[in-house]
Amino acid sequence: MLFRSEEVNEAYNASPNNFRTITQVTTMRPHRADSSLLSILVTVQGVRAWGDSLSMNGITFDPATGERLFLTDLVKDMDGLEKALKEAAQEQYGDLLSETAGEEIGHLLQYGGRNASWTADPQGLTFYMSPGTIAPADRGILPVLVFSGGHEDLFSARVLNVPKAYAVFPVIGTSLYYDLDEDGKADRILLSHDLTRYALKGKMTVSVNDSAADDSILHNSADAVLLHTADGRNYLYTEFTQAEDDRKIHVY
């Protein structure tokens, strides 16, 4: 049902307590952008009186033609992908997984099809599991990275053809799995943003596996990017936006 603006105004003036403010912020972060693939993670953060929300969805394109690509364009063996995704989930989340996690992963790949939420990343494909699918719902969205290394037979040349230098954009508050030391195992990177009311002081905690470091700085918002250089080094840049749009960058 559609309402004219004057009808909405009349309804609000008659009973303003029946209205609630909803804020929704959509952010697009490139997770891979090179001559082979353009893959973008779209996050939608909602702030509502009855609770906040977060959703994630990936969109991947052929940069030469602009054509949208789907899992079947990048994966040569869907059965093999299901097995690899189950193994990756077990490795990255272990005892946190529910008893039905394997069934949920199989259902996602068999029936989710084009609606599956994933991105192409420099180290493989990352799947974003909705709350409650493979672990308790209070754990939120869980990303699971299936490495291309060791699974070369699963993926097309588009996935495997990765430049030596690249960037990945972590979502603050959500784990990023990434092989920092290239030992074939996923390292868990988590950026936790604790912004006090009225932005009097904010704190960013950067965790890598069991190690953590804090940055306390006066700011209004923050973002981050993980850079991998051609000589194999990794740098995490955290950018803080302050009053008057001043910006400060801390490097790990």
C-alpha positions in Angstrom: 0.0 0.0 0.0 1.3 3.4 -1.0 0.7 6.6 1.0 1.0 10.2 -0.1 3.3 12.4 1.9 0.4 14.5 3.3 -1.2 11.3 4.6 2.0 10.3 6.4 2.3 13.8 7.9 -1.2 13.7 9.2 -0.6 10.2 10.7 2.6 11.3 12.4 1.0 14.5 13.8 -1.9 12.4 15.2 0.3 9.8 16.9 4.0 10.5 16.7 4.8 7.7 19.2 3.7 5.1 16.6 6.7 6.1 14.4 10.2 4.7 14.8 13.4 5.9 13.2 15.2 3.5 10.9 18.7 4.2 9.6 20.2 2.0 6.9 23.7 2.3 5.6 24.9 0.4 2.5 28.6 0.0 1.9 30.4 -1.5 -1.1 33.9 -2.9 -0.5 36.0 -4.4 -3.4 37.3 -7.8 -2.2 39.1 -8.4 -5.5 39.7 -6.0 -8.4 42.1 -7.1 -11.1 42.1 -8.1 -14.8 40.4 -11.4 -14.0 37.7 -10.6 -11.5 35.9 -7.7 -9.9 34.2 -8.9 -6.7 32.3 -6.6 -4.4 31.0 -7.2 -0.9 27.8 -5.3 -0.2 27.0 -4.8 3.5 23.7 -3.3 4.7 23.7 -2.1 8.3 20.4 -1.1 9.9 19.8 0.7 13.1 16.3 0.3 14.5 14.6 0.9 17.8 14.0 -2.9 18.1 17.6 -3.9 17.3 20.4 -3.5 14.8 20.9 -5.7 11.8 23.6 -6.6 9.3 23.4 -8.4 6.0 26.1 -9.2 3.4 26.0 -10.2 -0.2 28.6 -10.5 -2.9 28.5 -9.4 -6.5 31.1 -10.6 -8.9 31.8 -9.4 -12.5 34.0 -10.0 -15.5 35.9 -6.7 -15.7 36.4 -7.0 -19.4 32.7 -7.3 -20.3 30.8 -6.2 -17.2 28.9 -9.5 -17.2 27.9 -10.8 -13.8 29.5 -14.1 -12.8 28.1 -16.8 -10.7 29.5 -19.8 -8.8 29.0 -22.1 -11.8 31.2 -19.7 -13.8 34.1 -20.0 -11.4 33.8 -23.5 -9.9 34.5 -26.6 -12.0 33.4 -29.2 -9.4 30.5 -28.2 -7.2 30.6 -31.5 -5.2 34.3 -30.9 -4.5 33.4 -27.3 -3.4 30.9 -28.6 -0.9 33.4 -30.9 0.6 36.1 -28.2 0.7 33.6 -25.7 2.3 32.6 -28.1 5.0 36.3 -28.8 5.8 37.1 -25.0 5.8 34.1 -24.4 8.2 35.4 -27.1 10.5 38.9 -25.7 10.5 37.9 -22.1 11.0 35.1 -22.6 13.6 35.6 -26.0 15.1 33.4 -26.8 18.1 31.3 -23.7 17.5 29.6 -25.4 14.5 26.1 -26.8 15.0 25.3 -30.5 14.4 23.5 -29.5 11.2 26.2 -27.3 9.8 27.1 -29.8 7.1 23.5 -30.2 6.0 23.1 -26.4 5.9 26.2 -26.0 3.7 25.0 -28.7 1.3 21.6 -27.1 1.2 23.2 -23.7 0.4 25.2 -25.0 -2.5 22.4 -27.2 -3.9 19.5 -24.9 -3.6 21.0 -21.5 -2.9 22.5 -21.3 -6.3 22.6 -17.7 -7.5 21.3 -16.5 -4.1 24.4 -17.8 -2.2 26.3 -15.0 -0.6 30.0 -15.1 -1.5 32.9 -13.1 -2.8 36.0 -13.9 -4.8 39.0 -13.0 -2.8 42.7 -13.1 -3.7 43.2 -16.3 -1.7 40.0 -18.1 -2.9 36.2 -17.8 -2.4 34.6 -16.6 0.9 31.1 -17.6 1.8 29.0 -15.6 4.2 26.9 -17.9 6.3 23.7 -16.3 7.7 23.2 -16.2 11.5 21.9 -19.5 12.8 22.9 -21.6 9.7 26.1 -23.3 10.8 26.4 -21.9 14.4 24.3 -20.2 17.1 22.5 -17.1 15.7 24.1 -14.8 18.3 27.5 -15.4 16.5 26.2 -13.3 13.6 27.3 -13.7 10.0 30.2 -16.2 9.7 32.5 -15.9 6.7 34.2 -19.1 5.6 37.2 -19.0 3.3 37.9 -21.8 0.8 41.5 -21.4 -0.3 42.3 -21.7 -3.9 45.7 -23.0 -2.9 45.4 -26.8 -2.5 42.1 -26.8 -4.4 43.3 -25.8 -7.8 41.2 -28.5 -9.4 38.0 -26.9 -8.1 38.4 -23.5 -9.6 38.6 -21.9 -13.0 41.6 -19.9 -14.2 39.8 -16.7 -13.3 40.0 -17.6 -9.6 43.6 -18.8 -9.7 45.1 -16.0 -11.8 45.9 -13.5 -8.9 48.3 -10.6 -9.1 51.3 -10.5 -6.7 50.0 -7.4 -4.9 46.4 -6.8 -3.8 44.1 -5.3 -1.2 41.3 -6.7 1.0 38.8 -4.6 2.9 37.8 -6.2 6.3 34.4 -5.5 7.7 34.8 -4.1 11.2 33.1 -6.4 13.7 33.2 -9.5 11.4 36.1 -12.0 11.2 38.3 -12.0 8.1 40.1 -15.3 7.3 43.3 -14.8 5.5 46.6 -16.7 5.3 49.1 -14.1 6.6 52.2 -16.2 6.6 51.3 -18.4 3.6 51.5 -21.6 5.5 48.2 -23.0 4.0 46.2 -22.2 7.2 43.7 -19.5 7.8 44.5 -16.7 10.2 41.6 -15.0 11.9 41.7 -11.2 11.8 39.1 -9.3 13.7 38.7 -5.5 14.1 36.5 -4.5 17.0 35.3 -0.9 17.0 34.2 0.4 20.4 32.9 4.0 19.9 31.7 5.7 23.0 28.6 7.8 23.0 29.1 11.3 21.5 32.5 10.1 20.1 34.4 11.3 23.2 36.8 8.5 22.7 36.9 5.5 20.4 38.9 2.3 20.6 39.9 -0.1 17.8 41.1 -3.5 18.8 43.0 -5.5 16.2 43.1 -9.2 16.8 45.1 -11.8 14.9 44.4 -15.3 16.2 45.3 -15.0 19.9 47.2 -11.7 19.8 45.6 -8.3 20.1 46.5 -4.6 20.0 44.5 -1.5 20.8 44.3 2.0 19.3 42.5 4.6 21.3 41.8 7.9 19.5 39.2 10.6 19.3 37.2 9.9 16.2 33.7 9.6 14.7 34.1 6.6 12.4 36.8 4.1 11.2 37.6 1.8 8.3 40.4 -0.5 7.4 42.3 -2.1 4.5 44.7 -5.0 4.4 47.4 -4.6 1.8 49.5 -7.5 0.5 52.7 -6.3 -1.3 54.4 -8.0 -4.2 57.3 -9.0 -1.9 54.9 -11.0 0.3 54.4 -8.5 3.2 51.1 -7.6 4.8 50.1 -4.2 6.2 46.8 -3.4 7.9 45.8 0.3 7.6 43.1 1.6 10.0 41.7 5.0 9.1 40.0 7.1 11.7 37.8 10.1 10.7 37.7 12.9 13.2 35.9 16.2 13.5 36.1 18.5 10.5 36.7 15.3 8.4 40.3 15.2 9.6 41.7 11.7 9.1 44.4 9.7 10.8 45.9 6.4 9.6 47.5 3.8 11.9 49.5 1.0 10.3 50.1 -2.5 11.6 
